[in-house]
């Protein structure tokens, strides 16, 4: 994954979450969420917090690897990044690179997008009880649809073998003093994105 592709993944993740909040994407059975029907505002991409979200994803991934793999470590580092006005975290457990007996590395943009799409759909489907890994649980879906959240940042982390861990960190607002917005837009390759 190149630096530019990573920035695209951050934005894609936020856009995909907003597609659920807008009703563009629905439950797997085609029904629409009641909060969406009532009208949810799109989340602001907190670009300044993506780096911290990726550090949290790496912390969860390392904890997982050191404790048997799989979903061990989910939320291990949650809330170690700034939030303002409350927050929440969703994580997508390690996939590929040996995780869950799948040796296929998840190291291309398209492979990460495929897993992210699958994971977010599964979390959204908790609202109708269809999540295959967390039957009866609804916390991820509730975080994605909460009207209390107005900003989100996304984190991505990989092992050397190509396992990927994803996190989505929600906040009541963007806290520019803690993590200012940043971007590679209009900058030459290798230029600083302004995130530090």
N, C-alpha and C positions, 0 to 999 in steps of 0.2 A: 504494500500500500504506500503510495507516495504521499507527501505532505498535502498536495492539492486534493488527492482523493480522500484523505482523512477529513479535510475541511468539508468536502462535498458530502461525506458520510454524516458529519455532524448536522449539516443542514437538512439532509434527507431524513434523518431520524426525527427531527423537529417537525418537518413538513408532514411526515407520515402520521405522527401523533395527532397533528392538527386535522388531518383528513378524517380521523375517527371522531374528533370533537365536532367537526362540521357536518358529519353524516355522509360524507363522500364514501367512506368505508363503513360498513355495518357489521353486525354480528354475522357469523358464518351461516346462520339460518335466514339471513336477509332482513331480520327485524331491526328496528331503530331504538337506540337507547333513549330513555325518558329525559335525561338531562340534555341530550343533543336535540331532541324534539322541542324542548323548552328554549333552546338557544344558548350555546356555549361560545365564549370568546376564544379566538385562537391564542395559543401560547406564544410569547415572544421568545425568540432564540437568544439565550443568554450566552453569547459566543465567548465572553470572558471567563466563563465557568467550565467550558468544555475540557480544558486542560486538567482542572481539578477533578472533574468527573472521570476522565481517563485514568488519573492516578488512583482514584477509588476503585475503578474497574480492575486495575492491575493489582491492587491490594486484595480484592476479593478473589481474583484468579490465583494469586500466589497462595493465599490461605487455602483455597480449594485444592490446589496441587499438593500442598503439604498435609492435607487431612483427608485423603482418599479420593479426591476428584469429584466429578459430578457437580451437584449444586451446593456442596459444602462451601461455605464462605459467602453465600448470597447475603448481601446487606452487612457483611462483616465490617466494612468501613463506612457505612451510611452515616450521613450528617457530619462528615469531616470536611465538607466543602461549605462555603457560605450559603445561607438561605436568608430570606427576608420575609417576614409575615407568614411563617410556617412553611413546611415543605414535606416532601415525600420522595421515596426512591423506588424504582423498579429495576430489576436486573434480569438479564438473560444469561443463564448458566453457560459454562464453557461448552463449546461444540467444536468438533473437528480436532485435528492434531493429536489424536489419541483419546480425547474425551469421549465417554460413552462408547468405547470400542470402535470409534470411527477415526481412522488414521488420516483421512483426507484433510489436508491443511485448508483453513478458511482464511486465505491471504490475498484474495483478489477483491476488487470493489464489488463485482457481481455476486461473489460467494457470500460476502458479508451482508449485502442487501437482501439476498435470499433468506439468510438466517434471521436477520432483523425483522423482515416482513412476517415470517413464520412466528417468531416470538411475540411480536406486538399483537398479531391476530389472536394468538392463544391467550394473551393477557386480557384483551378486549372481550373474548368469548367467555371469560369467567362470569360476566354479567348474565349469561344464560346457562351457566353450569357446564360448558363444553370444554374447558381447559383440560387437556389430557394429563397434565402433571400435577395439577392442584384442584382436583374435583371438590366442589363445595366451598372453595375459598374464593373471595372476591376482591381482595385488597389491591391487586395490581390494576384491575378495571376501575375500582373506586378512585385510585390515584390519578389515572389517565383522564377521568371524566369530572374531576372535582372542579367546581366553580371557584374554589378558594385559590387555585393555582393560576398564575398569569405568566409564568416563565418556566423554561426548561432548558437544560443542557444535557448533552449526551456524551458518554464515555466509551472508549473502545480500548481493549488491551489484548495482546497476543503473547503466547509462549513461543519459544524457538521452534517448536514442532508444528506451530500453526493453529493451536487451539485459540479461539477467540472468546472473550467475555464482553458483554455489553451492559451499560447502565444508563438509566434515564433519571436525572435529578430535577425534581420539580420544586418551585419556589413561589411564594405569594407575590413576589415582585423581584425585579432586577436590582441588585445592590451594586451600583457602579463603583462605590468606594472600595468594596471588597474584591470585585473582579470586573474591571471595565470591559466594555464591548471591544472586540478586535476583529480584524478581517485581513485576508490576503488580497482582497479585491483591489485591482489597479496597481499591484506591486509586482516587481520582477521576481523571478525564481530566486530563492535564497534570501529575500528580504524578510525582515522581522514582521510578524503579523500583529505586533503590538500587545501580545498577551504576556510578554515577559520571558 
